Amino acid sequence: MTDTIDLIDKLLSDLKKSGGVEACAAVSRDGLLIKSSMQKEQFAESFAAMSATMLGAAETASTELGKGVPNRVIVESTQGRLIAVGAGPSALLVVIVSPDVGLGLILLELDKSAKILKELLE
């Protein structure tokens, strides 16, 4: 498991190098923090729980309305964006990005990283 955690740590470190990513975390579907890369690590566990709840609620609402499982959830504010993406049945990947950055490259990197995280946890 230590090797897996090291690989997840590297995955988050690489993701954080994407322009505009301020923080990122790998989170279990039930809201437990797997690993994070955040300036304020003391908030990482509550951030993980809230992110999992947010994505779970969006998935439930979307499927109940017959629209299928959403690819991602994006929360926007004047101070930044929070983006959560499912990474298989057991995890999700969450990033916080600055408000002025374009999302194209970040979404591509996030989707690619989510697939890698899914494979690491299988």
DOVEX-643202 format. One line per 3 residues: their letters; for each residue x, y, z of C-alpha. Coordinates in Angstrom, 1 decimal. Layout:
N
a	X:Y:Z ~ ...
***
This chain:
122
mtd	0.0:0.0:0.0 ~ 2.9:2.3:0.6 ~ 3.9:2.1:-3.0
tid	0.4:3.0:-4.0 ~ 0.3:6.0:-1.7 ~ 3.7:7.2:-3.1
lid	2.2:6.9:-6.7 ~ -0.9:8.8:-5.6 ~ 1.3:11.5:-4.1
kll	3.3:11.8:-7.4 ~ 0.0:11.9:-9.3 ~ -1.2:14.8:-7.1
sdl	2.1:16.6:-7.4 ~ 2.0:16.3:-11.2 ~ -1.6:17.5:-11.3
kks	-0.7:20.5:-9.1 ~ 1.9:21.5:-11.6 ~ -0.9:22.2:-14.1
ggv	-1.3:25.9:-14.4 ~ -3.8:27.3:-12.0 ~ -4.2:24.3:-9.7
eac	-3.9:25.5:-6.1 ~ -4.8:22.3:-4.3 ~ -5.8:18.8:-5.1
aav	-6.9:15.6:-3.2 ~ -7.6:12.0:-3.8 ~ -10.7:11.0:-1.7
srd	-12.6:7.8:-1.1 ~ -16.3:7.8:-2.2 ~ -17.3:7.8:1.5
gll	-15.4:11.0:2.1 ~ -12.2:9.8:3.7 ~ -9.0:11.5:2.6
iks	-6.6:9.2:0.7 ~ -3.9:11.9:0.0 ~ -3.8:15.6:-0.6
smq	-1.6:18.4:-1.7 ~ -2.9:21.5:-0.1 ~ -1.4:24.6:1.6
keq	-3.7:24.2:4.6 ~ -3.5:20.5:5.3 ~ -5.5:20.9:8.5
fae	-8.6:21.4:6.3 ~ -7.9:18.4:4.0 ~ -10.1:15.9:5.9
sfa	-13.2:18.2:6.0 ~ -12.5:19.2:2.4 ~ -12.5:15.5:1.4
ams	-15.8:14.8:3.2 ~ -17.6:17.8:1.7 ~ -16.3:17.0:-1.8
atm	-17.5:13.4:-1.6 ~ -20.9:14.5:-0.4 ~ -21.1:17.1:-3.2
lga	-20.2:14.7:-6.0 ~ -22.5:11.9:-4.5 ~ -25.4:14.3:-4.3
aet	-24.9:15.5:-7.9 ~ -24.6:11.9:-9.1 ~ -27.9:10.9:-7.3
ast	-29.7:14.0:-8.6 ~ -28.5:13.5:-12.2 ~ -29.3:9.8:-12.4
elg	-32.7:10.3:-10.7 ~ -33.6:12.8:-13.5 ~ -32.6:10.3:-16.1
kgv	-29.5:12.2:-17.2 ~ -26.9:9.6:-16.3 ~ -23.9:9.9:-14.1
pnr	-22.2:13.4:-14.4 ~ -18.6:13.5:-15.7 ~ -17.7:16.1:-13.1
viv	-19.1:18.7:-10.7 ~ -17.8:22.3:-10.9 ~ -18.4:24.8:-8.2
est	-17.6:28.4:-9.2 ~ -17.1:31.5:-7.0 ~ -15.3:34.8:-7.5
qgr	-12.3:33.4:-5.6 ~ -11.9:30.1:-7.5 ~ -13.4:26.9:-8.7
lia	-13.7:23.5:-7.1 ~ -13.8:20.5:-9.6 ~ -14.6:17.0:-8.5
vga	-14.3:14.0:-10.9 ~ -15.1:10.4:-10.2 ~ -12.2:8.0:-10.3
gps	-13.9:4.7:-10.4 ~ -16.3:3.1:-7.9 ~ -14.1:3.8:-4.8
all	-12.6:7.3:-5.3 ~ -12.7:10.7:-6.6 ~ -10.2:13.4:-7.5
vvi	-10.8:17.0:-6.5 ~ -8.9:20.2:-7.5 ~ -9.2:23.8:-6.5
vsp	-8.2:26.2:-9.3 ~ -7.8:30.0:-9.5 ~ -10.8:31.9:-10.9
dvg	-9.0:33.4:-13.9 ~ -7.5:30.2:-15.4 ~ -9.0:28.5:-18.5
lgl	-10.4:25.1:-17.7 ~ -9.5:23.3:-21.0 ~ -6.1:21.9:-20.1
ill	-7.0:21.4:-16.4 ~ -10.1:19.3:-17.3 ~ -8.0:17.2:-19.6
eld	-5.3:16.6:-17.0 ~ -7.9:16.0:-14.3 ~ -9.7:13.3:-16.4
ksa	-6.4:11.7:-17.3 ~ -5.3:11.7:-13.6 ~ -8.7:10.3:-12.5
kil	-8.2:7.3:-14.8 ~ -4.8:6.7:-13.4 ~ -6.1:7.0:-9.8
kel	-8.8:4.4:-10.6 ~ -6.2:2.0:-11.9 ~ -3.9:2.5:-8.9
le	-6.8:1.7:-6.5 ~ -8.0:-1.4:-8.3
***
